[in-house]
Amino acid sequence: MRNYAILRLLLAGFLLYFAWPVIPYANTTVEMVFWGGWLGFLFLVVGANFATFLQMTKPPIMEQQELDRRKSHNY
């Protein structure tokens, strides 16, 4: 699960790398609203993935079942 969080953080950083030079050129209100919404969504994605990476949240139900199955097979 940590590997996926790291990959999602890297993808978010990659997208920010390409978007950052374009953001200052937003002139109209529509462009500013778009980039503001985009940065807000990016902030939520990064925060959620950091929470997952730092194990501040429980894993999804499917992964909890996988962990339980692994624990029961270890002798």
Contacts in CASP RR format, 6 or more apart in sequence:
PFRMAT RR
TARGET T0000
AUTHOR 0000-0000-0000
METHOD contacts of the structure
MODEL  1
MRNYAILRLLLAGFLLYFAWPVIPYANTTVEMVFWGGWLGFLFLVVGANF
ATFLQMTKPPIMEQQELDRRKSHNY
1 52 0 8 1.000
1 59 0 8 1.000
1 63 0 8 1.000
2 52 0 8 1.000
2 53 0 8 1.000
2 55 0 8 1.000
4 52 0 8 1.000
5 49 0 8 1.000
5 50 0 8 1.000
5 52 0 8 1.000
5 53 0 8 1.000
6 53 0 8 1.000
8 45 0 8 1.000
8 49 0 8 1.000
9 46 0 8 1.000
9 49 0 8 1.000
9 50 0 8 1.000
9 53 0 8 1.000
12 42 0 8 1.000
12 45 0 8 1.000
12 46 0 8 1.000
12 49 0 8 1.000
15 42 0 8 1.000
16 42 0 8 1.000
19 35 0 8 1.000
19 38 0 8 1.000
23 35 0 8 1.000
23 39 0 8 1.000
26 32 0 8 1.000
26 34 0 8 1.000
26 35 0 8 1.000
51 57 0 8 1.000
58 64 0 8 1.000
59 67 0 8 1.000
END
